Amino acid sequence: MDMDKNSYLNLDIRALNTFLIIMETGSITATANQLNITQSAVSHGLEKLRGIFQDELFLRAGRGIKPTPRAKRLHEELKPLLANIRALTEVADFEPAKAQINWTIAANDFQRDMLLPGFYQRIASQVKHFVLNVIPSEIPAADLLRDDAVNLAISPMPPDAPDILQKRLFTTHNHCFYDASCRSAPVTVEDFKQADYISLTFTTGKFVAEENLVAQAIENKVRVRVSNFAGLASFLRGSELLAIAPLLMKNNLLAGFAETPLPYSQPQFNMYMLWHQRYQNDAAHQWLRAQLFHEQNS
């Protein structure tokens, strides 16, 4: 009799597991006791497999049963197969020392230079192999994370999407930076109104502080616009321009420039790491997020 090519679709994991136990015990009764089911339930599962495999599988031999040659071959093939299926339901442990990781993070140059060199060194020292790819984040769109274009994004402007999760890395606020060799510090509101500025505009056209009172105050006094934070220093150096930028930039991209507080009321802003919700419980992703958070808060 020809075997139905689609009969494998009727295979039952529970029945296959029962088959393996029968092979180990050599007894219907012992199998029923081990599985805590009735002997008729064991027999029913065995009959189903006999129909699918078109083989008796077990034949009576004296008071016991013996496997057919086909059953012996199936046993050899099914045992590792079911072990692999069982492993699919288990939460895998993440072992950094054995891990080979290739990660892409979206971050603008401020976040990149502040966070990622130390993050790279921390990860590279703990895993077997680590490749870090950094791309500009601009204002990250939800699809960047949904489509796995990046594994993580770092931005003060999370997308308004319920499937994008976030964790705050740090809080900062804006200060005014200037070249002290070319000008004195602005002090009064009038000083700030009269000054000329260099400002940051992303290529999307959105001003980095467009909802901020500072932006409203200086908008008509912007003389230079650049598309990344690193561009601020080049134009600021040797000029009388002012730059409004996160205070923490004094530790990296704007190191060496003088800075002073702003005379305007302004909210602090938060920097977040962002990821898609499907990676929330992924062991490797959790570990990497923890390393990045630790890097900023150590």
Sequence and secondary structure as in RCSB ss.txt:
>XXXX:A:sequence
MDMDKNSYLNLDIRALNTFLIIMETGSITATANQLNITQSAVSHGLEKLRGIFQDELFLRAGRGIKPTPRAKRLH
EELKPLLANIRALTEVADFEPAKAQINWTIAANDFQRDMLLPGFYQRIASQVKHFVLNVIPSEIPAADLLRDDAV
NLAISPMPPDAPDILQKRLFTTHNHCFYDASCRSAPVTVEDFKQADYISLTFTTGKFVAEENLVAQAIENKVRVR
VSNFAGLASFLRGSELLAIAPLLMKNNLLAGFAETPLPYSQPQFNMYMLWHQRYQNDAAHQWLRAQLFHEQNS
>XXXX:A:secstr
    TTGGGG  HHHHHHHHHHHHH  HHHHHHHHTS HHHHHHHHHHHHHHHTS  EEEETTEEEE HHHHHHH
HHHHHHHHHHHHHTS     GGG EEEEEEEE HHHHHHHHHHHHHHHHTTSSEEEEEEE  SS  HHHHHTTS 
SEEEESS  S TTEEEEEEEEE EEEEE TTT     SHHHHHHS EEEEB TTS BTTTTSHHHHHHGGGEEEE
ESSTHHHHHHHTTSS EEEEEGGGGGTTTTTSEEE  SS    EEEEEEEEGGGTT HHHHHHHHHHHHHHH 
